[in-house]
Amino acid sequence: MKKLYSALFLNHRFFYILAGIAVLFVVGFFVPIVFYISKILLFILSLLVLVDIFILFNKTHGITVERVLPERLSNGDENKITLHTENKYAFLSHISIIEELPFQFQKRDFSFNLTLQTKERKTIHYNLKPTQRGLYNFGHINAYASTPLQLATKKYILGEEKELKCYPSFLKLRAFSFKAFTDATISYGSKKVRRIGHSLEFEQIKEYVSGDDIRTLNWKATAKRNQLMINQYVEEKSQPVYSVIDKGRAMQMHFNNISLLDYAVNSTLAISDVILRKQDKAGMLTFSKHVEDIIVAEQRNSQMHLISEALYNIKTDFSESDFSSLYAVVKRKITNRSLFILYTNFETIDGLNRQLPYLRALAKNHLLLVVFFKNTELNVLINSKSEHIQDVYDTIIAEKFMHEKKRIVKALQKYGIQSVLTEPQNLTGDTINKYLELKSRGLF
């Protein structure tokens, strides 16, 4: 009986009809015949409700709803969720489905209403866009079924609770990878030149010709052939590229409900995939007070998995970043010349100047690319109409901050440090384009 009580609900239609009958009872005090009609209508309503309840609860599994979830969620992307619904009653059913979504979405009334014929199946698709990494717990599916009379409703608690991990944006990997390898990235009118270098990647032994570097003479081959022979090397194809993520206070700001840190995390995953496909070595590290999550740049089958897991598990308290600690660790542990893609943010030239000595020190032994962000909310202030003196003041301050960003770019260029100033939503594409540009120019 307790189970019946918890699963039974009376619909609005029942209460509307009951209210109408109550009005007739009131009228019946003045018109006796209406009073008898009211009693007959009340009896019919009670009978219909009992019949409605009986046919609803006579079948244990009148409807089924199956939720199909992906193996994991992609942060910042539309993730497709599917519900398969079937009516097993012998009559047309009105069904209302309420999903118990993870608390991160803050939706408590996420519902679907549909009508199913006997034995009919329907599939419902909807998308969820998470805005932070972590665990997402899906609850049960609450389904409410009613007959064509729609006087009573039976509640079904279906589906299993499921916990999904939300990883950095992996759904866009294919799109960015395709973009990086299309003809659109080729500069027409340019010619590819094979650069002969002195790396450890040996190409061939060839006869000496005037102009060759005599330091590469191969004396054993010279003795055998009785003529000068030299070793020829080609520039090493696999160059180490490190994505360096600042986990400090500067990366706490949110745009479109996603923090700058998560934008950087998503970009790191995408560019690491492009780096590996371009036959370079991808690695990463993060820092705030200390340097953490170090993955040595390698080119192996498991590298993307290692980077993905490290990015998923990034945790921070957004404390002040210590660039001196970053420089010390890089100098001690990464001795080969590498490309460092540093995701950070500077709002003022003074903020850059405090860290500039460490950036210049990094740039002495490595190619440093500093990636930082435009404040897109300032565009709203700059482009809005100024109707009051306060509006004019706000516009001037916004333009000042925008000008500061341009000064930061020029300051970095002055010391030979590459930079990308981008809007958060364009971060991944702009960073990949800059990497491809640096690679085509042979700067690393």
C-alpha positions as CSV (number, residue, x, y, z in Angstrom):
1,M,0.0,0.0,0.0
2,K,2.9,2.3,0.8
3,K,4.4,1.6,-2.6
4,L,1.0,2.5,-4.3
5,Y,0.8,5.7,-2.3
6,S,4.3,6.9,-3.3
7,A,3.7,6.1,-7.0
8,L,0.2,7.5,-7.3
9,F,-0.6,11.1,-8.3
10,L,-3.9,12.7,-9.2
11,N,-3.8,15.0,-12.3
12,H,-4.9,18.6,-12.7
13,R,-7.8,17.4,-14.8
14,F,-9.3,15.5,-11.8
15,F,-9.1,18.6,-9.5
16,Y,-10.7,20.8,-12.2
17,I,-13.6,18.4,-12.6
18,L,-13.9,18.0,-8.8
19,A,-14.0,21.8,-8.5
20,G,-16.8,22.0,-11.1
21,I,-18.8,19.4,-9.2
22,A,-18.3,21.3,-6.0
23,V,-19.8,24.4,-7.7
24,L,-22.8,22.3,-8.8
25,F,-23.3,21.2,-5.1
26,V,-23.4,24.8,-4.1
27,V,-26.0,25.5,-6.8
28,G,-27.9,22.4,-5.6
29,F,-28.8,24.1,-2.3
30,F,-31.0,26.4,-4.4
31,V,-32.0,24.0,-7.2
32,P,-32.7,20.5,-5.8
33,I,-32.3,18.7,-9.2
34,V,-28.8,20.0,-9.6
35,F,-27.9,18.5,-6.2
36,Y,-28.8,15.0,-7.4
37,I,-27.0,15.5,-10.7
38,S,-23.9,16.6,-8.7
39,K,-24.0,13.4,-6.7
40,I,-24.2,11.3,-9.9
41,L,-21.3,13.2,-11.4
42,L,-19.2,12.7,-8.3
43,F,-20.0,8.9,-8.3
44,I,-19.0,8.7,-12.0
45,L,-15.8,10.7,-11.3
46,S,-14.9,8.4,-8.4
47,L,-15.5,5.3,-10.6
48,L,-13.4,6.6,-13.5
49,V,-10.6,7.4,-11.1
50,L,-10.6,3.9,-9.7
51,V,-10.7,2.4,-13.2
52,D,-7.8,4.8,-14.2
53,I,-5.7,3.7,-11.2
54,F,-6.5,0.0,-11.8
55,I,-5.4,-0.1,-15.5
56,L,-2.3,2.0,-14.7
57,F,-1.1,-0.2,-11.8
58,N,-2.3,-3.5,-13.3
59,K,0.9,-3.7,-15.3
60,T,4.2,-3.6,-13.4
61,H,6.4,-2.2,-16.3
62,G,4.0,-0.1,-18.4
63,I,6.7,2.1,-19.8
64,T,10.5,1.8,-20.2
65,V,13.1,4.5,-20.5
66,E,16.7,3.8,-21.3
67,R,19.4,6.5,-21.0
68,V,22.4,6.2,-23.4
69,L,25.4,8.2,-22.1
70,P,28.8,8.7,-23.7
71,E,31.8,7.2,-22.0
72,R,32.9,10.6,-20.8
73,L,31.9,14.2,-21.2
74,S,33.8,16.8,-23.2
75,N,34.3,20.1,-21.3
76,G,32.9,23.2,-23.1
77,D,31.2,21.1,-25.9
78,E,27.7,19.9,-26.6
79,N,27.5,16.3,-25.4
80,K,24.7,14.2,-26.9
81,I,22.5,12.3,-24.5
82,T,19.8,9.9,-25.8
83,L,16.6,8.5,-24.1
84,H,14.9,5.5,-25.6
85,T,11.2,5.3,-24.5
86,E,8.7,2.6,-25.1
87,N,5.0,2.3,-24.2
88,K,4.1,-1.3,-23.1
89,Y,0.5,-0.5,-22.1
90,A,-2.4,-1.6,-24.2
91,F,-3.6,1.9,-24.7
92,L,-2.3,5.4,-25.7
93,S,-0.2,6.8,-22.9
94,H,0.7,10.4,-21.9
95,I,4.2,10.4,-20.5
96,S,6.2,13.1,-18.8
97,I,9.9,12.4,-18.2
98,I,12.0,14.3,-15.7
99,E,15.8,13.9,-15.8
100,E,17.9,14.1,-12.7
101,L,20.8,15.9,-14.2
102,P,24.2,16.5,-12.4
103,F,24.1,19.4,-9.9
104,Q,26.6,21.3,-12.0
105,F,23.9,22.2,-14.5
106,Q,21.5,23.6,-11.9
107,K,18.4,22.3,-13.6
108,R,15.7,20.7,-11.5
109,D,12.9,20.9,-14.0
110,F,14.5,19.3,-17.1
111,S,11.5,17.5,-18.6
112,F,10.0,16.1,-21.8
113,N,6.3,15.5,-22.5
114,L,5.2,13.0,-25.2
115,T,2.4,10.8,-26.2
116,L,2.9,7.1,-27.2
117,Q,0.6,4.7,-28.9
118,T,0.5,1.1,-27.9
119,K,3.9,-0.6,-28.3
120,E,5.3,2.6,-29.8
121,R,8.9,3.6,-29.3
122,K,10.4,7.1,-29.4
123,T,13.9,8.4,-29.1
124,I,14.7,11.7,-27.4
125,H,18.0,13.5,-28.0
126,Y,19.3,16.4,-25.9
127,N,22.7,18.1,-25.4
128,L,24.5,19.1,-22.3
129,K,27.4,21.6,-22.2
130,P,29.6,21.2,-19.1
131,T,31.8,24.2,-18.2
132,Q,34.2,22.6,-15.7
133,R,36.2,19.4,-15.4
134,G,35.3,16.8,-12.8
135,L,32.8,14.1,-11.9
136,Y,29.2,14.5,-13.1
137,N,26.6,12.3,-11.3
138,F,23.4,11.5,-13.3
139,G,20.5,10.4,-11.1
140,H,17.4,8.3,-11.9
141,I,14.9,9.0,-14.6
142,N,11.4,9.9,-13.2
143,A,8.7,9.0,-15.7
144,Y,5.0,9.8,-15.1
145,A,2.4,7.8,-17.2
146,S,-1.3,8.5,-17.5
147,T,-4.2,7.0,-19.5
148,P,-6.2,8.9,-22.2
149,L,-8.5,9.9,-19.3
150,Q,-5.6,11.7,-17.6
151,L,-7.2,11.6,-14.1
152,A,-4.4,9.7,-12.4
153,T,-0.7,9.2,-12.9
154,K,1.7,6.5,-12.1
155,K,5.3,7.4,-11.3
156,Y,8.2,5.2,-12.5
157,I,11.7,5.5,-11.2
158,L,13.8,4.2,-14.0
159,G,17.5,4.1,-15.1
160,E,20.5,3.7,-13.0
161,E,22.6,6.4,-11.3
162,K,25.7,7.0,-13.4
163,E,28.9,8.8,-12.7
164,L,30.8,10.3,-15.7
165,K,34.1,12.1,-15.9
166,C,34.3,15.4,-17.7
167,Y,37.6,15.6,-19.6
168,P,39.1,18.5,-21.5
169,S,37.5,19.2,-24.8
170,F,38.2,16.1,-26.9
171,L,35.3,16.3,-29.2
172,K,36.9,19.1,-31.2
173,L,40.2,17.3,-31.6
174,R,39.3,16.0,-35.1
175,A,38.1,19.4,-36.3
176,F,41.3,21.1,-35.2
177,S,43.5,18.3,-36.5
178,F,41.7,18.5,-39.9
179,K,42.3,22.2,-40.0
180,A,46.0,21.8,-39.3
181,F,46.4,19.4,-42.2
182,T,44.3,21.0,-44.9
183,D,45.7,22.9,-47.8
184,A,44.6,26.1,-46.2
185,T,47.7,26.0,-44.0
186,I,50.0,26.1,-47.0
187,S,51.3,29.4,-48.2
188,Y,51.1,29.5,-51.9
189,G,54.1,30.9,-53.8
190,S,56.5,29.5,-51.1
191,K,58.8,26.6,-51.7
192,K,59.8,24.0,-49.2
193,V,63.5,23.9,-48.6
194,R,65.4,21.0,-47.0
195,R,67.6,22.5,-44.3
196,I,70.8,20.6,-43.6
197,G,71.7,20.8,-40.0
198,H,73.9,19.2,-37.4
199,S,71.4,17.3,-35.2
200,L,71.9,13.7,-34.2
201,E,69.6,12.5,-37.0
202,F,72.0,11.0,-39.6
203,E,70.9,11.0,-43.3
204,Q,73.7,9.7,-45.5
205,I,77.5,9.6,-46.4
206,K,78.3,11.6,-49.5
207,E,81.3,12.8,-51.5
208,Y,82.8,16.1,-50.3
209,V,82.2,19.1,-52.5
210,S,83.5,22.6,-52.1
211,G,81.6,24.4,-49.4
212,D,80.8,21.4,-47.2
213,D,81.6,21.6,-43.6
214,I,85.0,19.9,-43.1
215,R,84.0,19.2,-39.5
216,T,81.7,16.4,-40.7
217,L,84.4,14.5,-42.5
218,N,84.1,10.7,-42.2
219,W,87.7,9.5,-42.0
220,K,86.9,5.8,-42.2
221,A,84.8,6.2,-45.4
222,T,87.5,8.5,-46.8
223,A,90.1,5.8,-46.2
224,K,88.0,3.2,-47.9
225,R,87.0,5.2,-51.0
226,N,90.4,7.0,-51.2
227,Q,88.5,10.4,-51.5
228,L,87.0,12.8,-49.1
229,M,83.6,11.7,-47.7
230,I,81.5,13.5,-45.3
231,N,78.5,12.7,-43.0
232,Q,75.3,14.5,-43.9
233,Y,72.7,15.2,-41.3
234,V,69.2,16.6,-41.6
235,E,67.4,18.7,-39.2
236,E,65.8,16.6,-36.6
237,K,62.1,16.2,-37.4
238,S,60.8,15.6,-33.8
239,Q,61.2,18.8,-31.8
240,P,60.1,18.9,-28.2
241,V,57.1,21.2,-27.6
242,Y,55.8,21.9,-24.1
243,S,52.5,23.4,-23.1
244,V,53.0,25.3,-19.9
245,I,49.8,26.2,-18.0
246,D,49.6,28.9,-15.4
247,K,47.3,27.8,-12.6
248,G,47.6,31.0,-10.7
249,R,45.2,33.8,-9.8
250,A,45.4,35.4,-13.3
251,M,43.7,32.3,-14.8
252,Q,40.6,32.4,-12.5
253,M,38.6,34.8,-14.6
254,H,35.6,33.3,-16.4
255,F,34.2,34.0,-19.9
256,N,31.0,32.3,-21.0
257,N,31.0,30.4,-17.7
258,I,34.4,28.8,-18.5
259,S,37.6,29.8,-16.6
260,L,40.7,30.9,-18.5
261,L,42.4,27.9,-16.9
262,D,39.9,25.5,-18.6
263,Y,40.3,27.3,-21.9
264,A,44.0,26.7,-21.6
265,V,43.5,23.0,-20.6
266,N,41.2,22.5,-23.7
267,S,43.7,24.2,-25.9
268,T,46.6,22.1,-24.6
269,L,44.8,18.9,-25.4
270,A,44.0,20.0,-29.0
271,I,47.5,21.4,-29.8
272,S,49.2,18.3,-28.3
273,D,47.3,16.1,-30.8
274,V,48.4,18.4,-33.6
275,I,52.0,18.4,-32.4
276,L,52.1,14.6,-32.3
277,R,50.5,14.4,-35.8
278,K,53.2,16.8,-37.1
279,Q,55.8,14.3,-35.9
280,D,57.0,16.6,-33.0
281,K,57.2,15.6,-29.3
282,A,54.4,16.8,-27.1
283,G,54.8,17.5,-23.4
284,M,53.3,19.6,-20.7
285,L,53.7,21.0,-17.2
286,T,51.6,23.3,-14.9
287,F,52.7,25.8,-12.2
288,S,51.5,28.2,-9.6
289,K,53.4,28.1,-6.3
290,H,55.2,25.0,-7.5
291,V,55.8,23.2,-10.8
292,E,53.6,20.1,-11.2
293,D,52.1,17.7,-13.7
294,I,55.3,17.3,-15.6
295,I,55.0,15.1,-18.7
296,V,58.3,14.9,-20.6
297,A,57.9,15.6,-24.3
298,E,57.8,12.4,-26.2
299,Q,56.3,10.9,-29.4
300,R,54.7,7.6,-28.4
301,N,51.3,6.0,-28.7
302,S,50.4,6.6,-25.1
303,Q,51.4,10.2,-25.0
304,M,47.9,11.6,-25.7
305,H,46.5,9.4,-22.9
306,L,49.0,10.6,-20.4
307,I,48.4,14.3,-21.3
308,S,44.6,13.8,-21.2
309,E,44.7,12.2,-17.8
310,A,47.1,14.9,-16.4
311,L,44.9,17.7,-17.8
312,Y,41.8,16.1,-16.3
313,N,43.4,15.9,-12.8
314,I,44.7,19.5,-12.7
315,K,43.8,21.1,-9.4
316,T,44.5,24.6,-8.2
317,D,43.7,27.1,-5.4
318,F,44.5,30.0,-7.8
319,S,47.3,31.3,-5.6
320,E,50.0,33.7,-6.9
321,S,52.1,32.2,-9.6
322,D,55.8,31.8,-9.0
323,F,57.6,32.3,-12.4
324,S,61.0,32.0,-10.7
325,S,60.1,28.4,-9.7
326,L,59.1,27.7,-13.3
327,Y,62.4,29.0,-14.6
328,A,64.4,27.0,-12.1
329,V,62.7,23.7,-12.9
330,V,62.9,24.2,-16.6
331,K,66.6,25.0,-16.5
332,R,67.3,22.0,-14.3
333,K,65.1,19.4,-16.1
334,I,64.7,20.5,-19.7
335,T,68.1,20.9,-21.3
336,N,67.3,20.4,-25.0
337,R,66.1,23.5,-26.9
338,S,62.3,23.3,-27.0
339,L,59.2,25.4,-27.9
340,F,57.4,26.5,-24.7
341,I,53.7,27.5,-25.2
342,L,53.0,29.4,-22.0
343,Y,49.3,30.0,-21.2
344,T,49.0,32.9,-18.8
345,N,47.4,36.3,-18.5
346,F,48.7,39.8,-18.0
347,E,46.3,42.7,-17.5
348,T,48.8,45.5,-17.2
349,I,52.4,46.2,-18.4
350,D,53.4,46.4,-14.7
351,G,52.2,42.8,-14.2
352,L,54.4,41.7,-17.2
353,N,57.4,43.6,-16.0
354,R,57.4,41.7,-12.7
355,Q,57.7,38.4,-14.5
356,L,59.7,39.6,-17.6
357,P,63.2,38.7,-16.2
358,Y,62.1,35.1,-15.9
359,L,60.5,35.1,-19.3
360,R,63.7,36.5,-20.8
361,A,65.8,33.9,-19.1
362,L,63.5,31.2,-20.5
363,A,63.8,32.6,-24.0
364,K,67.6,32.5,-23.9
365,N,67.7,28.7,-24.2
366,H,64.2,28.0,-25.6
367,L,61.7,29.4,-28.0
368,L,59.1,31.0,-25.8
369,L,55.5,31.6,-27.0
370,V,53.4,33.5,-24.5
371,V,49.6,33.1,-25.0
372,F,47.4,35.5,-23.1
373,F,43.8,36.7,-23.4
374,K,41.8,39.7,-24.6
375,N,39.1,40.8,-22.1
376,T,36.1,40.5,-24.4
377,E,33.8,42.1,-21.9
378,L,35.7,45.4,-22.4
379,N,34.4,45.4,-26.0
380,V,30.9,45.8,-24.7
381,L,31.9,49.0,-22.8
382,I,33.9,50.4,-25.7
383,N,31.1,49.9,-28.3
384,S,28.2,51.0,-26.1
385,K,26.7,54.5,-26.3
386,S,27.9,56.9,-23.6
387,E,24.8,58.7,-22.2
388,H,26.3,59.9,-18.9
389,I,29.6,61.1,-17.6
390,Q,30.1,57.7,-15.8
391,D,29.7,55.9,-19.1
392,V,32.4,58.1,-20.7
393,Y,34.7,57.3,-17.8
394,D,34.0,53.6,-18.1
395,T,34.7,53.7,-21.8
396,I,38.1,55.5,-21.3
397,I,39.2,52.9,-18.7
398,A,38.2,50.0,-20.9
399,E,40.2,51.5,-23.8
400,K,43.1,52.0,-21.5
401,F,43.1,48.3,-20.5
402,M,42.8,47.3,-24.2
403,H,45.8,49.5,-25.0
404,E,47.8,47.9,-22.1
405,K,47.4,44.5,-23.8
406,K,48.9,45.9,-27.0
407,R,51.8,47.4,-25.0
408,I,52.4,43.9,-23.5
409,V,52.7,42.4,-27.0
410,K,55.2,45.1,-28.0
411,A,57.2,44.6,-24.8
412,L,57.5,40.8,-25.5
413,Q,58.5,41.4,-29.1
414,K,61.3,43.8,-28.0
415,Y,63.0,40.9,-26.2
416,G,62.4,38.3,-29.0
417,I,59.5,36.6,-27.2
418,Q,56.7,35.3,-29.5
419,S,53.1,36.1,-28.3
420,V,49.5,35.4,-29.1
421,L,46.8,37.8,-27.9
422,T,43.5,36.1,-28.4
423,E,39.9,36.0,-27.3
424,P,39.2,33.0,-25.0
425,Q,36.8,31.3,-27.5
426,N,39.4,31.5,-30.3
427,L,42.3,30.4,-28.1
428,T,42.8,26.9,-29.5
429,G,42.6,27.9,-33.2
430,D,44.9,30.9,-32.8
431,T,47.5,28.9,-30.8
432,I,47.6,26.1,-33.4
433,N,48.0,28.6,-36.2
434,K,50.9,30.2,-34.4
435,Y,52.5,26.8,-33.8
436,L,52.2,26.0,-37.5
437,E,53.6,29.4,-38.4
438,L,56.7,29.0,-36.1
439,K,57.2,25.5,-37.5
440,S,57.0,26.6,-41.1
441,R,59.5,29.4,-40.4
442,G,61.9,26.8,-38.9
443,L,62.3,28.8,-35.7
444,F,62.5,25.6,-33.6
